[in-house]
């Protein structure tokens, strides 16, 4: 009767070969090759595309976009495609340029001009400066200017001569000569028609000398008055000359600026700038008149004048930040290295004779300047890795303006003089691209995210296989054409469909990880080239997959070798008490490998504790600890409703030298603990994976295909016995896409896969006897696993009671049909101990 119940459970849970792998028949695809397929984008992204369309069309502040999804989906490509389509329908944005601020030189002015006009203004003013460089010297040498200047000079010289002549006549009346020298006017006495020198003057008669001294003093007074009058006339003369030069220069400059003013008459800021430009040109007109000097000193002075002229001419330039005159529509910019300067711009410096200087022409644009009026795509991980970029980006988006400043200025670290350019208005739609975890963390800890990035575009990593098969094939065709690979035949397409389901870890879905698809297409095409074939066939795809798996399998092969040599102890035959084969998954180089893990349990008298040794030594994560606590809850619900559990249990992953996390070993740990309690043996030819709830229902886990294949490969290496297999949750049956080799082994009856819904079914399969049901008397059926468990628990409770009351403890009753437990084995020899793997792997094993 009990054996029949075991057979019934085994038959009801055993999966057929059709349930292990959903085959894609090449004939059912309806095409002979990929060249017959219509090229298309990534299927199943309707939700993300709707969010992107909404975010792009919403022009209100704060509706920037945060696109989320796992890496490898080709999110950037899909986003750029949609943005380019939206940008083509928009007008070209205005251009921004910086010009010199004649009132505050340290604060360059920002001018906003329609598309194309900024470059036109820059070119026009450059041509104007070249024209003035020739026109101003000519204007100051024109006949009109020379005649007017001569008239002014002659009038001044005439008045100067009249004043000196009047003084000379008075001096002659007193026998005094008035002499003009390079250093000024000198008066000296005259005797007998000859000018006396200082020595001759001292030899004169004292009376005569006194007369001359009185006369000279009076004449000097009049001379000083005359010279002061002449100084005033000279100042008046200079003012008239300057007024003449200014009028001449202004007339020339105004005439040259007239076409520019007319071209930009509709733009008041430009007109205001041109007016200030005219005034400054008139003020510094002398820089346009070349002066030459002779000799080495003259050459040095000429060099300094040239440098001064170049520096002066730079102030009349126009610094266009960014303007793509050939582009149609709004810009779409993707910044791959979003550091502070690449994103927000910078101010360069130049070295001149050992001094560092800068001006508004050294202002350089950033990605935000180039994307202004359009769209900017950034990788959020790269943004967060750059110092100060995240906060400055939020500040710019919140203020709606963009300042060009150095990080030191932003932090206020330096007080040295630098440029402070006028900020430009910022009108850009920012699209951040990153993983879901980053988005959730930022939204939880940064309140600005929900204010600035109100639109989340969530990309799907897998699509429904039945409804999106055509879309998946269209994606394959599009990527093949993009990569310029050879056409794929129907068999290769069918193999790619099966691979897509395996990547999705679900027979009902297909992975749309574009990067992985590109890799496989490229590698399969390389395999085709080695055969010198014209089309990619099934064997090319299969060879590419096998080669990729082999490249990443070194550590897996070493672990398998250690198990084969019995360095890592894994028993694949017979039965053993309190020991079971669990299954875990490693992910290396993009490939997932399953491996068995030996789990053991021990039980002694205690107070109901279930101790997780991995947790105690901090080698397990929170999910594994949760699974052990659920296990304890299940034991209490199944066996402790009427009495406390007087046990102390310990669970451990034997020879585990790395981290363990996940709850997929909960069922295996439960079975090992039940075996330790009942002292019944467990089948070692079956491996178990699955999580569970407190009521004994088995729940789905991840990596089920890799776990099955990992255990199968180890069994095949040691030799298949015809009884080996894997127990998985029934809810994982829909995810199965195991290899064809495993399917053939199951078809040949050499390997088995069981899918269980409850712990009771798993107990029946592993113990080769029913789990047991409670009878009307409230006890479990005799001969069942739970009957033996309950007997042992009663004995433990009795031993605990005797210990607490001080009575002589009784020997725990042992079922008569169970042999005595063997003595512990001798320790491994030194060579074997030395060969054990140490805690070298850094990967964390996920069960």
C-alpha positions in Angstrom: 0.0 0.0 0.0 2.8 2.5 0.9 4.8 1.5 -2.1 1.8 2.1 -4.4 1.4 5.6 -2.9 5.1 6.3 -3.6 4.7 5.0 -7.2 1.7 7.2 -7.7 3.5 10.3 -6.5 6.5 9.4 -8.7 4.3 9.0 -11.7 2.3 12.2 -11.1 5.3 14.4 -10.7 7.6 13.0 -13.4 7.9 15.3 -16.4 7.7 14.1 -19.9 10.2 15.1 -22.6 7.7 17.5 -24.2 7.6 19.4 -20.9 11.4 19.9 -20.7 12.0 21.9 -23.8 9.6 23.8 -26.1 10.9 23.1 -29.6 10.6 25.6 -32.4 10.0 23.9 -35.6 11.8 25.6 -38.5 9.0 24.5 -40.9 6.4 26.4 -38.9 8.2 29.8 -39.2 6.9 30.1 -42.8 10.2 31.5 -44.2 13.3 30.0 -45.8 15.7 32.5 -44.3 16.1 35.9 -42.7 16.1 37.8 -46.0 12.4 37.1 -46.3 11.6 38.7 -42.9 10.5 42.3 -42.5 13.0 44.2 -40.4 11.6 45.7 -37.2 12.6 47.2 -33.9 12.5 45.7 -30.4 9.1 44.1 -29.8 7.0 44.4 -26.7 8.1 47.9 -25.7 4.7 49.5 -26.0 4.7 50.7 -22.4 8.1 52.3 -22.6 7.4 53.8 -26.0 4.2 55.4 -24.7 6.1 56.9 -21.7 8.8 58.2 -24.0 6.2 59.8 -26.4 4.5 61.4 -23.5 7.7 62.7 -22.0 8.9 64.1 -25.3 5.7 65.9 -26.1 5.1 67.3 -22.5 6.8 70.7 -22.5 6.1 71.7 -18.9 8.9 71.9 -16.4 9.9 68.7 -14.5 8.8 66.2 -17.1 12.2 64.9 -17.9 12.5 61.1 -18.6 14.2 58.3 -16.7 14.4 55.2 -18.8 15.0 52.0 -16.8 15.7 48.4 -17.6 18.5 45.9 -17.3 21.7 46.3 -19.3 21.9 44.9 -22.8 18.4 45.7 -24.0 19.5 48.3 -26.5 17.7 51.1 -24.6 20.0 53.8 -26.0 19.3 52.8 -29.5 15.6 52.7 -29.1 15.5 56.0 -27.3 17.7 57.7 -29.9 15.5 56.4 -32.7 12.4 57.8 -31.1 14.1 61.1 -30.1 15.4 61.6 -33.7 11.9 61.1 -35.1 10.5 63.7 -32.6 13.4 66.1 -33.2 12.9 66.0 -37.0 9.4 67.5 -36.5 10.7 70.4 -34.5 12.2 73.7 -35.7 15.9 74.2 -35.4 16.6 75.9 -32.0 18.0 79.3 -31.4 21.8 79.7 -31.2 23.6 81.3 -28.3 26.8 83.4 -28.5 28.9 85.4 -26.1 30.1 89.0 -26.9 32.3 91.4 -25.0 30.6 93.4 -22.2 32.0 97.0 -22.6 30.6 98.1 -19.3 31.7 95.0 -17.2 34.5 93.2 -19.0 34.4 90.3 -16.5 30.8 89.5 -17.3 30.4 88.6 -21.0 27.0 89.1 -22.5 24.9 86.2 -23.9 23.0 86.9 -27.1 20.2 84.6 -28.3 19.7 84.5 -32.1 17.7 82.6 -34.5 19.3 79.5 -36.1 22.0 80.6 -38.5 22.1 84.3 -37.5 24.8 83.8 -34.8 27.3 82.5 -37.3 26.3 85.3 -39.7 26.9 87.9 -37.0 30.3 86.5 -36.2 31.3 86.4 -39.9 30.0 90.0 -40.5 31.9 91.5 -37.6 35.0 89.6 -38.5 34.8 91.1 -42.0 34.0 94.5 -40.5 37.2 94.4 -38.4 39.3 93.5 -41.5 37.7 96.4 -43.4 38.2 98.9 -40.7 41.9 97.8 -40.4 42.3 99.3 -43.8 39.6 102.0 -43.9 40.4 103.9 -40.7 44.1 104.6 -41.6 42.8 105.7 -45.1 40.2 107.9 -43.5 42.8 109.6 -41.3 44.9 110.3 -44.4 42.2 111.5 -46.7 42.5 115.0 -48.3 39.5 116.3 -46.4 40.9 115.2 -43.0 44.4 116.5 -43.9 43.0 119.9 -45.0 40.9 120.3 -41.9 43.8 119.2 -39.7 46.2 121.6 -41.4 43.8 124.4 -40.9 43.5 123.7 -37.1 47.3 123.3 -36.8 48.0 126.5 -38.7 45.5 128.5 -36.6 47.2 127.2 -33.4 50.7 127.9 -34.7 49.7 131.4 -35.9 48.5 132.3 -32.4 51.6 130.8 -30.9 53.8 132.9 -33.1 51.9 136.1 -32.3 52.4 135.6 -28.6 56.1 135.0 -29.0 56.5 138.0 -31.4 54.9 140.4 -28.9 57.3 139.2 -26.1 60.2 139.5 -28.5 59.4 143.1 -29.3 59.2 144.0 -25.6 62.5 142.3 -25.0 64.2 144.1 -27.8 63.2 147.4 -26.2 65.1 146.4 -23.1 68.1 144.9 -25.1 67.0 141.4 -24.4 66.9 138.5 -26.9 64.2 135.8 -26.9 65.6 132.5 -28.1 63.6 129.3 -28.8 65.4 126.1 -27.9 64.2 122.4 -27.9 63.7 122.6 -24.2 61.7 125.9 -24.3 62.0 129.7 -24.5 65.2 131.4 -23.2 66.0 135.1 -22.7 69.5 136.6 -22.6 70.9 140.3 -22.5 72.2 141.9 -25.7 75.2 144.3 -25.8 76.3 145.8 -29.1 74.2 143.3 -31.0 75.7 140.2 -29.3 74.0 137.9 -26.9 76.0 137.7 -23.7 76.8 134.5 -22.0 76.8 133.9 -18.2 80.5 134.9 -17.8 80.2 138.0 -19.9 77.1 139.0 -18.1 78.9 138.9 -14.7 81.6 141.2 -16.1 79.1 144.0 -16.8 79.0 147.2 -14.8 76.9 146.5 -11.7 74.4 149.2 -12.6 74.1 147.8 -16.1 73.7 144.3 -14.7 71.0 145.4 -12.3 69.1 147.0 -15.2 69.2 143.8 -17.2 68.1 141.7 -14.2 65.1 143.9 -13.6 64.2 143.8 -17.2 64.6 140.0 -17.4 62.5 139.5 -14.3 59.6 141.6 -15.8 60.0 139.9 -19.1 59.9 136.4 -17.5 56.7 137.3 -15.7 55.1 138.3 -19.0 56.6 135.2 -20.7 55.0 132.9 -18.0 51.6 134.5 -18.6 52.0 134.1 -22.3 53.1 130.4 -22.0 50.0 129.7 -19.8 47.8 131.2 -22.4 49.6 129.1 -25.0 49.0 126.0 -22.9 45.3 126.7 -22.9 45.4 127.2 -26.7 47.3 123.9 -27.0 44.6 122.0 -25.0 42.0 123.6 -27.2 43.9 122.6 -30.2 44.2 119.0 -29.0 40.5 118.8 -28.3 39.7 120.1 -31.8 42.1 117.5 -33.3 40.5 114.7 -31.2 37.0 115.9 -32.2 38.1 115.8 -35.8 39.5 112.3 -35.5 36.4 111.1 -33.6 34.1 112.6 -36.2 36.1 111.1 -39.0 36.4 107.6 -37.4 32.7 107.6 -36.3 31.6 108.5 -39.8 33.6 105.6 -41.2 32.6 103.1 -38.5 28.9 104.1 -38.6 28.9 103.8 -42.4 30.4 100.3 -42.1 28.0 99.3 -39.3 24.9 100.5 -41.1 24.3 97.2 -43.0 24.9 95.2 -39.9 22.4 97.3 -37.9 19.8 97.0 -40.7 20.3 93.2 -40.8 19.7 92.8 -37.1 17.3 95.7 -36.6 14.6 93.3 -35.3 16.9 92.2 -32.5 17.2 94.9 -29.8 20.0 93.2 -27.8 22.2 93.0 -30.9 21.5 96.6 -31.8 22.4 97.7 -28.2 25.6 95.7 -28.5 26.4 97.3 -31.9 26.0 100.8 -30.5 28.4 100.0 -27.7 30.7 98.4 -30.2 30.8 101.6 -32.3 31.6 103.8 -29.2 34.5 101.4 -28.3 35.9 101.4 -31.8 35.9 105.2 -31.9 37.6 105.3 -28.5 40.3 102.8 -29.6 40.7 103.9 -33.2 44.5 104.5 -32.7 45.0 100.7 -32.6 44.0 100.5 -36.2 46.7 103.0 -37.3 50.0 101.2 -37.6 53.1 102.8 -36.2 56.6 101.7 -37.0 59.8 102.3 -35.1 63.4 101.9 -36.1 66.0 99.8 -34.6 65.7 97.1 -32.0 63.8 99.3 -29.6 61.4 100.1 -32.4 60.9 96.4 -33.1 60.1 95.7 -29.5 57.7 98.5 -29.3 56.1 97.3 -32.6 55.8 93.8 -31.1 54.0 95.1 -28.0 51.7 97.3 -30.1 50.8 94.2 -32.3 50.0 92.2 -29.2 48.0 95.0 -27.8 46.1 95.4 -31.1 45.4 91.6 -31.2 44.1 91.7 -27.7 41.9 94.7 -28.5 40.5 93.1 -31.7 39.5 90.0 -29.7 36.9 92.0 -27.8 35.1 92.7 -31.1 34.8 89.0 -31.9 31.7 86.8 -31.5 32.0 83.5 -29.7 29.2 81.2 -31.0 28.8 78.4 -28.5 27.1 76.0 -30.8 25.2 76.2 -34.1 24.8 73.4 -36.6 23.7 75.3 -39.7 23.3 72.1 -41.7 21.1 70.2 -39.1 17.4 70.1 -39.6 15.2 70.0 -36.6 16.1 69.9 -32.9 19.5 68.5 -31.8 19.7 65.0 -30.2 23.0 64.7 -28.2 24.3 61.7 -26.4 27.2 62.4 -24.0 29.2 59.3 -23.3 31.6 61.0 -20.8 29.5 63.4 -18.8 32.1 65.0 -16.6 31.6 68.5 -15.3 33.3 70.3 -18.2 31.9 68.1 -20.9 28.4 68.6 -19.7 28.3 72.3 -18.5 31.2 73.8 -20.6 34.4 75.4 -19.5 36.6 78.5 -19.7 40.0 77.9 -21.2 43.1 80.0 -20.5 46.1 81.0 -22.6 49.7 81.6 -21.6 51.4 84.8 -22.7 54.9 85.7 -21.6 54.5 83.6 -18.4 51.1 85.0 -17.5 47.8 83.2 -17.7 44.8 85.1 -19.1 41.4 84.4 -20.5 38.5 86.2 -22.1 35.1 85.6 -23.4 36.4 84.0 -26.6 37.8 81.1 -24.5 34.3 80.0 -23.3 33.7 76.5 -24.6 30.3 74.8 -24.8 29.2 71.6 -23.0 26.7 68.9 -24.0 23.9 70.9 -22.5 24.7 73.9 -24.8 24.7 71.7 -27.8 21.5 70.0 -26.8 19.7 73.3 -25.9 16.4 73.4 -27.6 16.4 69.6 -28.1 17.3 66.4 -26.3 20.2 65.1 -24.2 20.7 61.4 -23.4 22.9 60.5 -20.4 23.8 57.3 -18.7 22.8 57.8 -15.1 25.6 55.6 -13.7 28.2 57.6 -15.5 26.6 60.8 -14.2 26.6 59.6 -10.6 30.3 58.6 -10.9 31.4 62.1 -11.8 32.0 64.6 -9.0 29.5 67.4 -8.6 27.8 66.6 -11.9 24.5 65.2 -10.5 23.9 68.2 -8.2 24.9 70.7 -10.9 22.6 69.0 -13.4 19.6 69.2 -11.1 20.4 72.9 -10.3 20.5 73.8 -14.0 17.2 71.9 -14.8 15.5 73.5 -11.8 16.6 77.0 -12.6 16.1 76.7 -16.3 19.5 78.4 -17.0 23.0 77.2 -17.7 26.1 78.8 -16.2 29.6 78.3 -17.4 31.9 78.0 -14.4 34.6 75.8 -13.0 34.0 73.3 -10.3 36.1 75.4 -8.0 33.8 78.4 -8.6 30.7 76.3 -8.0 32.1 75.3 -4.6 33.4 78.8 -3.8 36.9 77.6 -3.2 38.8 80.4 -5.0 38.3 84.1 -4.9 40.7 85.0 -7.7 39.2 87.1 -10.6 37.7 85.1 -13.4 35.0 85.5 -16.0 31.4 85.3 -14.9 29.5 84.8 -18.2 25.9 85.7 -18.3 23.8 82.4 -18.0 21.9 81.2 -21.0 18.3 80.1 -20.9 18.1 76.3 -20.8 15.3 74.5 -22.8 16.3 70.9 -23.0 14.7 67.5 -22.4 17.0 65.2 -20.5 16.7 61.5 -20.8 18.5 59.5 -18.1 19.1 55.8 -18.9 19.9 53.3 -16.2 19.0 50.2 -14.2 15.8 49.9 -12.2 17.7 49.6 -9.0 19.4 53.0 -9.5 16.1 54.7 -10.3 14.4 53.2 -7.2 17.3 54.2 -4.9 17.4 57.7 -6.3 13.7 58.2 -6.0 13.8 56.9 -2.4 16.7 59.0 -1.2 16.7 62.1 -3.5 13.4 64.1 -3.5 14.5 66.0 -6.6 14.2 63.0 -8.8 10.4 62.9 -8.5 10.2 66.6 -9.1 12.5 66.7 -12.1 12.1 63.3 -13.7 8.4 62.7 -13.6 8.3 60.3 -16.5 9.6 56.7 -16.1 10.0 54.6 -19.2 10.3 51.0 -18.2 11.7 48.6 -20.8 10.8 45.0 -20.9 13.6 42.4 -21.0 11.3 39.6 -22.4 8.2 39.3 -24.4 5.4 36.7 -24.9 6.6 34.0 -27.2 3.3 33.2 -28.8 2.2 36.8 -29.5 5.5 38.4 -30.3 7.3 35.6 -32.3 7.0 37.6 -35.5 8.3 40.7 -33.8 11.3 38.7 -32.4 12.1 37.4 -35.9 11.9 40.9 -37.3 14.3 42.0 -34.7 16.7 39.2 -35.7 16.5 40.4 -39.3 17.1 44.0 -38.4 20.1 43.2 -36.2 21.5 40.9 -38.9 21.2 43.7 -41.5 22.7 46.2 -39.1 25.7 43.9 -38.4 26.0 43.0 -42.1 26.0 39.2 -41.3 25.2 36.6 -43.8 21.5 35.6 -44.1 20.2 33.0 -41.6 18.3 29.9 -42.8 15.1 28.8 -41.1 17.0 26.3 -38.9 19.2 29.0 -37.5 16.2 31.2 -36.9 14.4 28.4 -35.0 17.5 27.8 -32.9 17.7 31.5 -32.1 14.0 31.4 -30.9 14.9 28.5 -28.6 17.9 30.4 -27.3 15.7 33.5 -26.7 13.4 31.4 -24.5 16.4 30.0 -22.6 17.8 33.5 -22.1 14.4 34.6 -20.7 14.4 31.5 -18.4 10.9 30.9 -19.5 9.6 28.6 -22.3 6.7 31.0 -22.8 8.8 34.1 -23.3 11.6 35.4 -25.5 14.5 37.6 -24.4 14.9 40.8 -26.3 18.4 41.6 -25.0 19.7 43.3 -28.1 23.4 43.2 -27.1 23.3 39.5 -26.5 21.5 39.0 -29.8 24.2 41.0 -31.5 26.9 39.0 -29.9 25.4 35.6 -30.9 24.7 36.8 -34.5 28.3 38.0 -34.8 29.8 34.8 -33.4 27.5 32.6 -35.5 28.5 34.5 -38.6 32.2 33.9 -37.6 31.5 30.2 -37.4 30.0 30.4 -40.9 33.1 32.1 -42.2 35.2 29.2 -40.9 33.1 26.8 -43.0 33.3 29.2 -46.0 29.5 28.9 -46.3 27.0 31.4 -47.7 24.3 31.2 -45.0 24.3 30.9 -41.2 22.9 27.5 -40.3 21.7 25.8 -37.1 25.2 24.3 -36.5 26.8 27.7 -36.6 24.5 29.0 -33.9 25.0 25.9 -31.8 28.8 26.1 -32.3 28.8 29.7 -31.2 26.8 28.9 -28.1 29.1 26.0 -27.2 32.2 28.1 -27.8 30.9 30.9 -25.6 30.1 28.4 -22.8 33.5 26.8 -23.0 35.3 30.2 -22.8 33.5 30.8 -19.4 33.7 27.3 -18.0 37.2 27.1 -16.5 36.0 27.5 -12.9 33.1 25.1 -13.5 35.4 22.5 -14.9 37.7 22.9 -11.9 34.8 22.4 -9.6 33.6 19.3 -11.5 37.2 17.9 -11.4 37.3 18.4 -7.7 34.0 16.5 -7.3 35.2 13.8 -9.6 38.4 13.3 -7.6 36.3 13.4 -4.4 38.0 16.5 -3.1 34.6 18.1 -3.0 32.3 15.3 -1.6 29.1 14.8 -3.5 27.4 11.4 -3.4 25.4 10.5 -6.4 24.3 6.9 -5.6 22.8 5.1 -2.7 21.2 6.6 0.4 22.4 8.5 3.4 20.9 9.9 6.6 20.7 13.7 7.1 22.5 14.5 3.8 21.0 15.8 0.6 22.2 17.3 -2.7 21.0 20.8 -3.1 21.5 22.9 -6.3 23.1 26.3 -6.7 24.0 28.6 -9.7 27.1 30.4 -10.6 27.2 33.2 -13.2 30.5 33.7 -14.9 31.3 35.6 -18.1 27.6 36.0 -18.9 27.0 32.3 -18.6 25.1 30.5 -15.8 26.3 27.1 -14.5 24.6 24.9 -12.0 26.4 22.8 -9.4 25.3 20.4 -6.6 26.0 21.4 -3.0 26.0 18.9 -0.2 23.7 19.9 2.6 23.7 18.2 6.0 21.7 18.5 9.2 22.2 17.4 12.8 19.6 17.2 15.6 20.0 17.2 19.4 18.0 18.0 22.4 17.3 21.7 22.6 14.6 24.3 22.8 13.3 24.5 19.2 16.2 26.3 17.6 17.1 25.8 14.0 20.6 27.1 13.6 21.9 28.2 10.2 25.7 27.7 10.4 26.2 29.8 7.2 24.4 32.7 8.8 26.4 32.3 12.1 29.7 32.7 10.2 28.3 35.5 8.0 28.6 33.5 4.8 24.9 33.8 3.9 22.6 36.6 3.0 19.3 37.7 4.4 17.2 35.6 1.9 18.9 32.4 3.0 18.3 33.3 6.6 14.7 34.0 5.8 14.4 30.5 4.2 15.7 28.8 7.3 13.3 30.7 9.5 10.4 29.6 7.3 11.7 26.1 7.6 11.4 26.4 11.4 7.9 27.7 11.0 6.9 24.8 8.9 8.3 22.3 11.5 6.3 24.0 14.2 3.1 24.1 12.1 3.5 20.4 11.2 4.7 18.9 14.5 4.6 21.4 17.3 0.9 22.3 17.5 0.4 20.3 20.7 3.8 20.3 22.2 7.0 22.4 22.0 9.8 21.1 19.8 12.5 20.1 22.1 15.2 20.0 19.5 18.3 22.0 18.5 19.1 21.6 14.8 22.0 22.7 12.7 22.1 23.1 8.9 25.1 23.7 6.8 26.4 23.8 3.2 29.3 21.4 3.5 32.6 22.6 1.9 31.2 26.0 1.2 33.9 28.6 1.0 32.0 31.5 -0.5 28.9 33.4 0.1 25.5 31.8 -0.1 22.2 33.6 -0.6 18.7 32.9 -1.7 15.9 30.6 -0.4 16.0 28.0 -3.1 17.5 25.4 -0.7 14.6 25.6 1.8 13.1 22.3 0.6 16.4 20.5 0.5 17.2 21.8 4.0 13.8 20.7 5.2 14.3 17.2 3.8 17.8 16.9 5.4 16.3 18.0 8.8 13.4 15.5 8.5 16.0 12.8 7.8 18.1 13.8 10.8 14.9 13.7 13.0 13.5 10.4 11.6 17.0 8.8 11.0 15.6 7.6 7.7 17.9 7.7 4.7 17.6 10.0 1.8 18.2 9.2 -1.9 21.6 10.6 -3.0 20.9 10.1 -6.7 18.3 12.9 -6.6 19.1 16.6 -6.2 16.5 19.0 -4.9 15.9 22.7 -5.4 12.9 24.9 -4.4 11.8 27.3 -1.8 8.7 26.8 0.4 6.2 28.6 2.6 5.3 27.8 6.2 2.5 25.5 5.1 4.7 23.3 3.0 3.9 24.6 -0.5 6.9 24.5 -2.8 7.6 27.8 -4.6 9.4 28.7 -7.8 13.1 29.6 -7.9 15.5 31.0 -10.5 18.1 29.3 -12.6 16.2 26.1 -12.9 17.6 25.1 -16.3 21.2 25.7 -15.3 20.7 23.7 -12.0 19.2 20.7 -13.9 22.0 20.7 -16.5 24.7 21.1 -13.8 23.6 18.0 -11.9 23.1 16.1 -15.1 26.6 16.9 -16.3 28.2 15.7 -13.0 26.1 12.5 -13.1 27.2 11.9 -16.8 30.8 12.5 -15.8 30.6 9.9 -13.1 28.4 7.6 -15.1 24.6 7.7 -15.3 22.9 4.9 -13.2 19.4 5.2 -14.7 17.9 6.4 -11.4 19.4 9.9 -11.1 17.3 13.0 -11.4 16.3 16.4 -10.1 13.3 17.5 -8.0 12.1 21.0 -8.9 9.0 23.1 -8.0 6.0 22.4 -10.2 5.6 26.1 -10.9 9.0 26.0 -12.6 7.9 23.5 -15.2 6.7 26.3 -17.5 10.3 27.7 -17.4 12.1 24.6 -18.6 14.3 24.9 -21.7 16.9 22.4 -20.8 19.5 21.2 -23.4 18.7 18.6 -26.0 21.2 16.3 -24.3 19.2 16.3 -21.1 16.0 15.7 -23.1 17.5 12.7 -24.8 18.7 11.3 -21.5 15.2 11.6 -20.0 13.7 10.1 -23.2 16.1 7.1 -22.8 15.2 6.6 -19.1 18.6 7.5 -17.9 17.6 10.7 -16.1 14.5 12.0 -14.5 13.0 15.4 -13.6 10.2 15.6 -11.0 8.0 18.7 -10.4 6.5 18.8 -6.9 3.9 21.1 -5.5 4.3 20.3 -1.8 6.9 19.2 0.6 4.9 16.0 1.1 5.5 15.1 -2.5 9.2 15.9 -2.2 9.4 13.8 1.0 7.8 10.8 -0.8 10.3 11.0 -3.7 13.4 11.5 -1.6 12.6 9.0 1.2 11.0 6.4 -1.1 8.1 6.2 1.4 5.0 8.4 1.9 5.3 11.5 3.9 2.3 10.5 6.0 -1.2 11.7 6.9 -2.7 12.1 10.3 -5.3 9.5 11.3 -8.4 10.1 13.3 -6.4 9.4 16.4 -4.3 12.4 15.6 -1.1 10.4 14.9 0.6 9.8 11.6 0.3 6.6 9.7 2.8 4.0 10.8 5.6 3.4 8.4 5.6 6.9 7.0 8.3 9.5 7.3 6.3 11.8 9.5 5.5 9.0 11.8 9.2 8.4 12.5 9.8 12.2 12.8 7.0 12.5 15.4 8.4 9.5 17.4 11.8 11.1 17.5 10.4 14.4 18.6 8.5 12.7 21.4 11.7 11.1 22.5 13.6 14.4 22.4 10.8 16.0 24.4 11.0 13.3 27.0 14.8 13.6 27.2 14.4 17.3 27.7 11.8 16.8 30.4 14.0 14.4 32.3 17.0 16.7 32.1 15.0 19.6 33.5 13.6 17.6 36.4 16.9 16.0 37.2 15.8 12.5 36.4 18.1 9.9 34.9 17.9 10.6 31.1 16.7 7.7 29.1 18.4 6.5 26.0 16.5 7.8 23.0 14.5 5.0 21.4 15.7 4.0 18.0 13.4 2.4 15.5 14.1 -1.4 15.5 14.4 -1.5 11.7 17.2 1.2 11.6 20.8 0.2 12.0 23.1 1.8 14.5 24.6 5.0 13.1 28.1 4.3 12.0 31.1 5.9 13.7 32.3 9.2 12.2 34.8 8.6 9.4 38.5 9.2 10.1 39.7 12.7 9.2 41.0 13.1 5.7 44.7 12.5 5.2 46.9 15.6 5.0 47.1 15.5 1.2 43.3 15.5 0.8 42.9 18.3 3.3 45.5 20.4 1.5 43.7 19.8 -1.7 40.4 21.2 -0.5 39.5 24.4 -2.2 40.0 27.5 0.0 37.8 30.6 0.1 39.3 31.8 -3.2 36.2 32.4 -5.4 34.8 35.9 -5.1 31.5 35.1 -6.8 28.4 34.8 -4.6 26.5 31.6 -5.1 22.8 32.2 -5.8 20.6 29.2 -5.0 
